[in-house]
Amino acid sequence: MNTRSLLTRLCRDDTGAATAEYAIATMAAVGFAGLLVAILKGDEVKQILLDMVRRALTFGG
């Protein structure tokens, strides 16, 4: 087997590609979760969420 055919075969081999795709998707999800945590730590957002919960709990009675 010559070098060119070996390189061609190795370049076409996609072993581990799915694992890399899962790793990228996981990292994107972690980054998004971190962004949500940063947003939800804000006082304004906390107040909005608390107001929504209070309204939902007092709506019936």
N, C-alpha and C positions, 0 to 999 in steps of 0.2 A: 504494500500500500504506500503510495507516495504521499508527500507532505500536503499537497493540494487536496487530495481526496480525504485525507484525515481531517484537515481543517474544515472542509465542507461538511463532513459528517458531524463534527463537534459543534459547528455553528447551527446546525439544524436540530440538534438534540435539545429538547425543551424540558428535560428532567429538572424538577425543582421550580418550574415556572409558577405552578399553582401556589406553592408555599410562599414564594416571593409576593404574589398578588394578595394573598391573605395577610401577609405582614404589612403591606402598604395600606390595605383597607383598615387593618387594626390600628395602625398609627394615625390614620386620618380620623378614625372614630375617637381615639384618645385625645387628639388635638381639638376636635369639636367639643368633647366633654369638658376639656379644660377651659375652652372659651365660654361655655355655658356656666361653669362654676364661677368664672371671673365676672360674668354679667350678673348672675344671681346674688353675688356678694354685695352688690350696690344697695344702698339704703332705699333708693327710690323703688327699685324692683321689689325689695322685701315688703315695703309698705303697700304696693299695688297688690301683691299676692295675699298679704294679710287682709286687706280690704275685701278682696274677692272671696276669701274663705269666710270672713265674718258675714258678708251679705248672703252667701249660700247657706250658712247655718241659721241665720235669722229670717230667711225668706218664708219659711213655713209657720213661724209662730210669733 
